[in-house]
Amino acid sequence: MKTGILQFCGALGIATMMLASCSKDMSGPDQQPTADVKDSTSINYEIAAVNPTYTLTPDAAGRLSAITGDASMAKSSGGFDITWDTATARLREIRFDAKRGKDELEFRLKTDRQIDLKQIPAQLGAIKIPLGTYQQVKVYARVEGDKKDPAVRLIGFLTWDGKKIPMEILLSGVIELQAHGKDVVVTDKKIDWKGSLKISMDLILTKLQVGDFTGSFANGKLKISVDINGNLHNKVVNALENSMSVDHTHD
């Protein structure tokens, strides 16, 4: 009986030594992702919509004519100027994705609030990240909404033949904008960073034509509603691609 107990204890000791040896040999992350809040800094994100004025090409004339009921629009050989006075988005999430050594990391801020894209710049919120060197940086901004509380609301006017026609575009569904950033090297927890996002409104409208959507015209106002999750999903996603840029800086 004593011999059996001794054999069991000996086997247990050998197993413990082997396990400890394996634990030391296994490689861990290049930079341990165990940095506490005290070893972190904040990236304060802001966003601005640039190039808010755009000229529609004459090929949109037919669609505008059908929506407004004004046959003379279809015969127009000139362009239609659009200027946005109001641009709001219902922000749901900001996400910072990057590689740190061999590790792929992401940090996010979840929220639910309206952002005024015409306010330059509009404050989005802050994300805390541990100290380290971050490469292959990507920043995502996700907006989401329905017809009652849209993801994006654009209000402005369409100028044609000396006339200003009030115009509103409502986007419902989920929109995720992505921007590629340069490497971010965070070495001092006392230094706060700024993440500046820019959305090119003219670049979006270059790919997203009025003729792609249905709309209504009542009381002299043009209104276009777009369900991003519908048949035009791929068209909208393509239009939003590369429309946002990001720049990380600090004092």
C-alpha positions as a printed Julia matrix, in Angstrom:
251×3 Matrix{Float64}:
   0.0    0.0     0.0
   2.82   2.38    0.91
   4.55   1.5    -2.34
   1.43   2.45   -4.32
   1.19   5.79   -2.55
   4.86   6.53   -3.21
   4.49   5.65   -6.89
   1.44   7.93   -7.19
   3.22  10.85   -5.49
   6.26  10.35   -7.7
   4.17  10.38  -10.85
   2.35  13.5    -9.67
   5.65  15.27   -9.03
   7.0   14.41  -12.48
   3.79  15.61  -14.13
   3.99  18.9   -12.23
   7.58  19.45  -13.34
   6.69  18.72  -16.98
   3.75  21.12  -16.87
   5.91  23.87  -15.4
   8.54  23.29  -18.08
   5.95  23.47  -20.87
   4.52  26.67  -19.43
   7.94  28.34  -19.58
   8.61  27.15  -23.13
   5.3   28.35  -24.6
   5.73  31.78  -26.18
   3.41  34.56  -25.06
   2.37  37.79  -26.79
   5.15  40.15  -27.94
   3.71  42.83  -25.7
   1.54  41.64  -22.86
  -2.03  42.96  -23.31
  -2.41  43.18  -19.54
  -1.81  46.91  -19.28
  -4.18  48.37  -16.73
  -5.98  51.68  -17.07
  -3.02  53.32  -15.33
  -0.84  52.24  -18.26
  -3.25  53.55  -20.89
  -3.96  56.78  -22.69
  -7.0   58.16  -24.49
  -7.64  58.84  -28.15
 -10.28  61.55  -28.44
 -12.09  61.2   -31.74
 -13.71  63.99  -33.72
 -15.26  64.09  -37.16
 -15.91  66.69  -39.84
 -17.79  66.57  -43.13
 -15.8   68.26  -45.89
 -16.82  69.44  -49.38
 -20.55  69.83  -48.57
 -21.39  71.29  -52.0
 -21.74  69.07  -55.04
 -22.98  69.37  -58.63
 -25.17  66.59  -59.99
 -24.46  65.6   -63.57
 -27.14  66.12  -66.24
 -27.93  62.38  -66.33
 -29.86  62.88  -63.07
 -32.2   65.32  -64.8
 -34.64  62.65  -65.96
 -35.04  61.15  -62.51
 -35.45  64.55  -60.87
 -38.02  65.45  -63.48
 -40.0   62.28  -62.71
 -39.91  62.92  -58.96
 -40.81  66.61  -59.08
 -43.22  66.39  -62.01
 -41.43  69.26  -63.73
 -40.88  68.17  -67.34
 -38.54  71.09  -68.01
 -35.95  69.52  -65.71
 -35.51  66.6   -68.08
 -34.52  69.0   -70.84
 -31.88  70.72  -68.75
 -28.35  70.54  -70.14
 -26.75  72.08  -67.08
 -25.95  70.64  -63.67
 -27.84  70.72  -60.4
 -25.99  72.14  -57.4
 -26.62  70.58  -53.99
 -25.64  72.28  -50.73
 -26.19  70.66  -47.33
 -27.16  72.92  -44.44
 -27.78  70.06  -42.0
 -25.97  66.73  -41.78
 -26.53  64.48  -38.77
 -25.67  60.84  -38.05
 -26.81  58.47  -35.32
 -23.5   57.13  -34.0
 -23.54  53.66  -32.41
 -19.88  52.67  -32.25
 -16.27  53.75  -32.83
 -13.68  51.0   -33.1
  -9.87  51.06  -33.19
  -8.33  47.92  -34.76
  -4.58  47.32  -35.04
  -1.71  44.87  -34.68
   0.63  45.12  -31.69
   3.48  42.73  -32.23
   1.89  39.4   -33.12
  -1.41  40.32  -31.5
  -4.49  41.65  -33.26
  -6.32  44.0   -30.92
  -9.45  46.1   -30.96
 -10.79  48.78  -28.65
 -14.23  50.29  -28.95
 -16.68  52.84  -27.66
 -20.38  52.01  -27.88
 -22.91  54.81  -27.73
 -26.25  55.99  -29.14
 -26.37  59.68  -29.94
 -26.83  62.14  -32.76
 -23.7   63.71  -34.21
 -23.79  67.06  -36.0
 -21.5   66.54  -38.98
 -21.66  70.24  -39.84
 -20.1   71.18  -36.53
 -16.39  71.44  -37.25
 -15.22  69.34  -35.65
 -17.94  67.23  -34.02
 -16.8   65.37  -30.91
 -17.4   61.61  -31.0
 -15.88  60.35  -27.76
 -12.7   58.78  -26.41
 -11.2   55.29  -26.58
  -8.6   54.11  -24.06
  -5.68  52.06  -25.4
  -2.68  50.59  -23.53
   0.83  51.86  -24.19
   2.49  50.21  -27.18
   3.21  50.38  -30.88
   0.18  49.85  -33.11
   0.47  48.98  -36.79
  -2.0   48.35  -39.61
  -4.39  50.74  -37.89
  -8.03  50.83  -38.95
 -10.74  53.0   -37.46
 -14.41  52.17  -37.9
 -17.41  54.4   -37.3
 -20.8   52.68  -37.29
 -24.05  54.57  -37.62
 -27.42  52.88  -37.48
 -31.05  53.92  -37.58
 -34.54  53.35  -38.92
 -37.04  55.46  -40.84
 -38.24  57.13  -37.65
 -34.77  57.85  -36.31
 -32.54  57.61  -39.41
 -28.89  56.65  -39.51
 -28.12  59.77  -41.55
 -30.19  62.87  -42.26
 -29.1   65.39  -44.89
 -31.06  68.62  -45.32
 -30.22  71.31  -47.85
 -31.33  72.61  -51.2
 -31.0   71.85  -54.88
 -30.23  74.84  -57.09
 -31.55  74.63  -60.65
 -32.29  77.34  -63.19
 -31.96  80.02  -60.52
 -34.41  78.24  -58.22
 -33.65  76.77  -54.8
 -35.57  73.58  -54.09
 -35.51  72.33  -50.46
 -34.14  68.78  -50.31
 -33.91  66.08  -47.65
 -32.25  62.65  -47.8
 -32.85  60.03  -45.1
 -30.7   56.9   -44.83
 -31.92  54.0   -42.68
 -30.13  50.75  -41.84
 -26.53  50.09  -40.8
 -23.6   52.05  -42.23
 -19.99  51.29  -41.3
 -17.28  53.65  -42.45
 -13.66  52.52  -42.43
 -10.43  54.51  -42.53
  -6.84  53.27  -42.69
  -4.4   55.11  -40.44
  -0.65  55.35  -39.97
   1.18  53.57  -37.14
   0.39  54.86  -33.66
   3.2   54.74  -31.07
   1.94  55.38  -27.53
   4.78  55.73  -25.02
   3.48  58.18  -22.41
   0.22  57.73  -20.51
   0.19  61.46  -19.71
  -0.2   62.41  -23.39
  -3.71  62.32  -24.85
  -4.12  61.66  -28.54
  -6.56  63.11  -31.05
  -8.13  61.09  -33.84
  -9.41  63.33  -36.64
 -11.92  61.73  -39.0
 -13.04  63.39  -42.23
 -15.92  62.39  -44.5
 -15.86  63.63  -48.1
 -19.48  64.41  -48.95
 -18.72  65.07  -52.61
 -16.95  61.71  -52.96
 -20.04  59.9   -51.68
 -22.38  61.73  -54.05
 -20.05  61.11  -56.98
 -20.88  57.4   -56.69
 -24.37  57.73  -55.2
 -26.67  59.22  -57.82
 -30.16  60.58  -57.2
 -31.34  58.46  -60.1
 -30.7   55.33  -58.04
 -33.48  56.07  -55.58
 -37.16  56.83  -55.37
 -38.45  59.98  -53.78
 -41.37  62.32  -53.32
 -42.04  65.97  -54.06
 -44.65  67.77  -51.99
 -45.16  71.39  -50.95
 -42.14  72.37  -53.01
 -39.81  70.01  -51.09
 -37.84  67.07  -52.51
 -37.53  64.1   -50.14
 -35.54  60.92  -50.79
 -35.54  57.92  -48.43
 -32.96  55.16  -48.77
 -33.09  51.77  -47.01
 -29.45  50.68  -46.97
 -30.38  47.11  -46.07
 -32.49  46.78  -49.22
 -31.61  46.12  -52.84
 -29.25  49.09  -52.97
 -27.04  47.85  -50.13
 -24.02  47.07  -52.32
 -24.39  50.37  -54.18
 -24.4   52.35  -50.95
 -21.49  50.39  -49.45
 -19.44  51.04  -52.59
 -20.25  54.74  -52.43
 -19.09  54.96  -48.81
 -15.85  53.07  -49.44
 -12.76  55.28  -49.04
 -14.96  58.26  -48.2
 -13.51  58.59  -44.68
  -9.92  59.32  -43.63
  -8.23  59.39  -40.21
  -5.2   61.14  -38.75
  -3.86  60.46  -35.24
  -1.88  63.27  -33.59
  -0.83  64.49  -30.15
   0.68  67.65  -28.68
